[in-house]
Amino acid sequence: MNDLITVDFSKKYFECGGRKFYIKSETLSFARYRELQKINLEFGYSATFQDLFKNIRTAWDLLNQVKLGEAAVVLHNVMYGVVSLEEKDDPAWRICALFINEEGEDSTTFDEGKMREKIELWSKSLDCLPFFQLAADLTPGWRDVYRQLIQDGLKKAVDKPEERSS
């Protein structure tokens, strides 16, 4: 049985699959920064199961009100969101791939294929949790927003416990 390897990002490098990778969290090229801006939105605002349920329920309500066009739009957006999740690697891994460079990699450019190749290699033997933590550290304000969402969700659950069973 193969155990997953946990990367210690404080060392600023790690090896995987016989290849060496360096964590460069202090600098980022313009090309990679542009990509980071797109991924940050996805990382920060990706839909939860609760969001999906809420949108499906909204569509159901619209169908019951015979508002077919509006229901179709809501359902289309849900379907598109689910499909786009299937097509992409997790945003946390993609953020990390922007800041983690293989030895000899050109860090001034963004290469979608290279990013996918790195993620595929890492996924074969590395624990994903440190990558999620690194991505959260690299996304300004993400932890504060996440903490606030958790607190708001807990407050709503305490204030209206009957909604939890919906």
C-alpha positions, 0 to 999 in steps of 0.5 A: 500500500502506498501512503501519500506524501505530505509536502512541507512547503516551508522548505521551499522545494520538494521532489515528486516523480523524480522531479524537483519543484520550487515554491516561489510565493514571493514573486509572480510574472504578469502572465501568471498574475492574470491567470491568478486573478481568474482562478482566485474568483473560482477558488473564492466563490465556487458553488457549494452543495447548499448553493446547488440545492438552493438554485435547483429549488429556485428552478422548482419554484419557478416551474411551479409558477409557470415561469419556464424561461426563468427556470430554464436559465437557472437550470442552465447555470447549474448545469454549466457550473457542474460541467465546468467543474468536471473540465478543470482541476481544483482551483487550489491546485491551479493556484499552487501550480502558478507559484510552484515551478519545476526545476528549469521551468520558465516562470515568466510565462503561463502554460496551461498544459504545463500546469495540468502536467504538474497537477497530474504528477502531484496527484499520483503520490502527494497529499492534497491538503497542504496544497489547499492550505498553500492556495488559501495563504496565497489568496489575499483575504480568502481566510477572512471571508471563509471564516465569516461565511462559516460564522454566518452559516452557523448563526443561521443554523442556530437562528432557524434550525428547521431550515437545516432539514430542508 
